[in-house]
Amino acid sequence: MRLSRRALAIALALAGILPAAADDKSEIRIGQTLPYSGPVSGFGIIGRSQEAYFAKVNAEGGINGRKLKFISLDDAYSPPKTVEQTRKLVEQEEVLMMFGSLGTATNNAVHRYLNGKKVPQLFVLSGATKWADPKNFPWTMPGMATYESEGVIYAKHILQTKPDAKIAILAQNDDFGRDYVAGFKRALGSKAATMIVSEASYETSAPTISSQLATLKASGANVMFGVVLGKFTSQMIKGVAELNWKPDLFFVPTSASSISFLEPAGLDNAVGLIASSNQKDPLDAQWAGDAGVKEYLAFMKQYLPNADLNNSNYAAGYHYANLLVQVLKACKDDFSRENILKQATSLRELALPMLLPGITVTTGPDDYLPFQQLRLRRFNGKSWVGFGEILDDK
């Protein structure tokens, strides 16, 4: 039987080989699962960026005298694999927390397990509303604006700019898709029944979505809202172009807006796409003199010199790593799981280098949502360009 790290340390200490406390104060162990393989493997870059950022923190002395030990494992975006890898991280690697794991179904598979073990499940990379439920799941915190909030903001934009729209919706058939559509319809209100002329869904196991796209185009819709992820983003953009369908407004979720998902479809086909964000685009000329963006670009040049800066997943990884480091710094010398959670739920108007001006992070014991504001942006064939004011879902 394999001994856990702590049991091994105790055994060695009893044998006089290792001091009992040597393992306890030397490092902060952070666990994560990400899809480094599978249909949304493009998101694996987030973990690579975070690994590099934590290496930078360690090179500068760590956090309060401790080094960060970051263990990020591949779950292939498969819930059973997420369970296997998370149990390994908690029970064998003895991580203090899980951080920034991606996906609604994947995180859902370990939601009760982590709360039962009282292991912080911090800054989940999924916008499902269920992650902000401090009463029933106090050890879980979301890391994104909710999908419902984003859906609301897209619907508001349609009502303001194209009130006579005929809308088609393609949504992934899970909580991810349903939350977006729920917020979208809620914001349309009574007009949803007449404005939405066609809806279709797809399973994540499906090979293609071509038949759904053909049906949606045939409805005569002139606005398209595609709640898609990973390879289905590429398939949708390319499929719409191949059908010679040119909707006046074409929305994709923030989580589908990475260049790595647009490139297989042809960047020219993605021109005009609308998504949203609360982060600065480091390649946007308007941020050329921004201190936070300069700091990010200097980090990338030193630690990931061969990375494609067009891929926004690097900036996303950097952004969330910054957030976690601020939480850990606030822990002072108490790195108990209870104090880590306390500090994560006690953030007050925290400014982060990559957040848009005017957006800060505030959390509380009864409000676990760190991000509740977004700004729309449009793809111009090379990068995403922000437009309009910062919006919320109120």
Summary of the structure (lengths in Angstrom):
residues: 394
radius of gyration: 21.6
end to end distance: 54.4
largest distance: 77.8
contacts: 1349
relative contact order: 0.13
helix: 44%
strand: 19%
